[in-house]
Amino acid sequence: MLSIALTLALGAAPTGAKGPAEPFALTDWNHRRLQTNRVAMLVLGTWAVANIGVGAVGFGLERDERVRWLHLGNASWNVVNLALAIAGLAADWRKDPASFDAKQSLEASNTQEKILLVNAGLDVAYLAAGAFLWQRGEATADRSLLGFGQALLLQGGFLLLFDTMLAIVNGRLTHELMLGVEVTPAGGVGARLGARW
């Protein structure tokens, strides 16, 4: 993936025919990348807290067994989402945007892309598992399977949308970075006027 990104950078870099390229502010780019991840983790955390709250109250008050399992599934699933959001926020909050050089920035962006692709694959698996449980619940008249399957579909659908949107934003940021990356004939990589090695 790194080699593909570098190849694209060669084709996308501004040419001298239109004048000198604008300086690429690598620190600003990393600030935006980290801020995007922080906002994403806040969205995930907010979704998790809302689902835990509604799920806990709904499970306690609801008498319909299917709906109780739907609430329990939503609340349980989001305990994990909340832990991931807190861990993501804690990890990103300690990072200094100025501490990344061009290579580290590109590696961080590529790692994020890979994680999002794996997550999207898992989200599809969650949707398939939810549909299977829903079908089995209907076939066996098991209201707990029915409710839990519906919870998996709801959570898997949200996570697929979340991961897809974050992947799109991450892709746009990576494209901006690639426009600022310069590859030398000797194989070195750097950001124009904004990176340190």
Phi, psi and omega in degrees: 000321179299318180293323177296317180298319179293322178297317178298323180297323179298320181282335185263350183294139178298143180266160180289346182296332181263012182102174182294146179290148176295145177299139179266120182271092184296321180297317178297318179299314179294326175299315179294321179297313180293321179295321177299315179295321179296315178298318179299318179292327175293321177297312180298317179295320178295316176301317182295312181298317179298317181291323178295314180297308180296319181296318181294314179294314181298319179296323180286327186262333186285141178256337178289122185299320179298314182292324177300316179291328174299312179296317180296317178299316179297315181295315182297314181301322186278350169297318178293315179301319180295318178298318178295319180295316180295316179297318179296317178295316181297318181293316183285329183294333181277349185274135178262121181304331181282351184275354182263129170271182185298317181295315179296323178297314180295319178296318179297319180293317178294322177297317178300318180299316180296318179298316180295323178293318177297316179300318179298321176298318177295322179299319177296320177297321177297318178297317179296318179296319178297316178297320179297313180296320178299314180297316180295322178297318178291319182292326183255003183057032178266104185291336178289318176296319180300311181293318180292324176298319178294323177296317178298320178296316179298311182290319178297321178296316178298313183294325177295317177296315180300308182294324179293314180296319179294324177295321179295313179297316179298320178298320178294319177296318179297320178299317177299317179298317183296329176291337180263357181271139179240128179253126180270159180302333180281357178097005179282157180232138177202165175258139183299121170055010182226002185242156174235150181239000000 
